[in-house]
Amino acid sequence: MMYKGVGTRPKPKAADCLLIGDSLTNYYYTNWNSLYTGTWQIDAYGIPGGKIATLMAAINNRDVIIDNYKTIIILLGINDLAQGWVDGKPEAQVVSETEVYMDQFIDLVKTRDTYVISCLPLDNAIKPQPPNSQVQSLNSFYLSKGNFINCYDALATGPGGANPHVYTDGIHLLQSGYDIIEPIIYSHIDFT
């Protein structure tokens, strides 16, 4: 059973796994349990447009109660990169600032099994947005954190490119995109 909704807190319960992040995690974009056939309850909480600091505040304010989750899966960072890009900050500064926030976020949830999903490639042909070089730089940092799940490569079409057939608008996935990354994510998690 998935948690459904935005801005409504998941009820504290003895749940197994929380998938937390931005609009890519939000229930309205997909049913993350479509390929999962195990016995774990996987809840999802996503804030459209959410940046890392937004999700940290939601946890600190107890809008999202993570106490009863054994495992946390994080899919965050793309909106932080996008904001820096819109603000015209240099690439290295944007990536560095995002890394600092992600370190703080991981520290906040570190008492649980924590997995970080790579930021996904962006289809800049559909919509101008941060270059994929920024996304790849951030993913290199995520890799250094351990328990890294690389979904970027499965959606990339080469240097700087993204498969246009899996995106609605260059950032949000169609179900076909989730169908590609979901088994990759679940294959990395110890569901025992």
N, C-alpha and C positions, 0 to 999 in steps of 0.2 A: 504494500500500500504506500502510495506517495503522499507527502504533504502537499497540499494544493493551496496556492494563494500567495499574495504579495502583501507585506505589511501586517500580516497576522502572525503572531508568534506560534511556532510549533509547540504543542503541549509537552510539558516535561513527562517523559515516560522512559521506560527501559527500552530504548530503540537501539539499533545496532550501528547505523551509519548515517551520517549527515553529509550530503553534497551541498556545499555552500559556495556562493559566488554572485555573479552578476546576471544579466538577462539570459545568458547562455545556460544558466542553471535553473532559471525560472520555469515553473511547471508549464506555463502557457506555451512555451516553445517546443516542448517535447514531453513524452512520458519516459523518463529515464529507466523505468523498470521493464520496458518492452522486451528486452533480451535477457533479463536476469530471471533465472528460474530457481534460485536457491531459497532458503528459508529466512534470510535476514530481512528486516524491515529497513528500507533505504528511503530516507526522507530527503527532500530538496528544499532549499531556501535560497532564492535568488532575488536580488534587487536590481531591476533594470537601471542601467546607467551607474550602478554601484561601483565605487572605487574601494580600495583596500581599507582606507580609513573609515568609510561608511559601514562596512561589515564589522570592523573592530568596535565601532561605537554601538552597533546593534548587539554585539555580544556583551560588552561592558555594561550597557544599560539594561541587560537581561531581556531585550526584545527577542533575542534568539537565545534559548537556553540550551547550552551544549553539554551540561553536566552528565547526562545519562547516555551519551553516545560513546561507543567503544572506538569508532573510527570516524575521522573527519577527512573528507575529500574536498580540496580547494581548487576552484577554477576562477581565478581572479587576475587582474593586472592590465587587461586590455584597455579598460576605461581610464586607468591612470596614464598609460602611454598616450591615449587619444587626447586627454586634457593637456598634457605637456606639449603635444604636437600642435594643438589649436593655439596654445599660448605662445608658440614660437620658440620654445626652449631648445637648446642644443640637445642632440640625441643622447650624448653621454650623461648629461644632467638629468634628463627624463628617466633614463634607465636606472641611474644611481638612486634617485629619489624613490622610485618604485621598489627597488631592492630593499631600501631601508624600511619602508612600510611592510613589505612582505616578511622581512625578518621579525618585525614586531608582531605581525599576525600569527606567524608560526609559533612564536614564543607564547602567545596567548592560548593556543590550543595544544601545546606540546605534550601534555600529559596523556594524550590519546594517540592511537596509531594515526599518523597524519600522512596524507598523500597529496602531492601537488601536481595537477594536470598542466601541461604546457599551455601557454597561450596559443591559439590557433592562428594559422596564416590568414591574412586579410586579402580580399580580392579588391585591389585598388583600381581595377578597370571598371568596377561597378560604382564605386564611391571613393572619392579621395579621402585618405586616412593615413595614419602613421605608416612609414615604410616597414616592410617585413624584416629589414635589418634590425630595427628596434625590437621587434617581437623575438627574433632569434637571439639577440643579446640578453633579453630578459629570460628566455628559456635556458640559456647557458647558466645563468645564475640559479634558476630553479633546479637544474640538474645537480648543482653543488650541494643542495639541501637534503639530498637523499629522498628515497621514495618518490622519485620523479616518474611521471607517466607521460611519455612522448606521444602526443596525438598530432603534433604539427606535421610530421613527415607524411602521415597517412592522407593529409588533405592538401599538401603542397604539390605543385606541378613543376618544380624546379626552383632555381635561385630566384627568390622574390615573388614567386607566383603562387596562386591558390586555385584549386579546382572550382571553376565557376558554376558547376552543376550542382553544388551542394549548399549554396548560399542563397538567402532571400535578398540580401542587400549589401553583400560584401563583408559582413561581420556575423550576422545571425544565420544559423544553419537551418536547412530544410531537414525533414525527417531522414532523408538519405544521408546527410552528413552525420547525424547522430547514429545512424545504423553503422557507419564506418568506425566511429570513435568509441562507441559504448563497449564493444567486446574487448577493445584494447584496454580500456579503463578497468573493466572487471577482471581481466586476466592478471592484473598486477596486485589485486587485493586478496589478502588471506581471509576468506570467509569462514574460518573455523571458530 
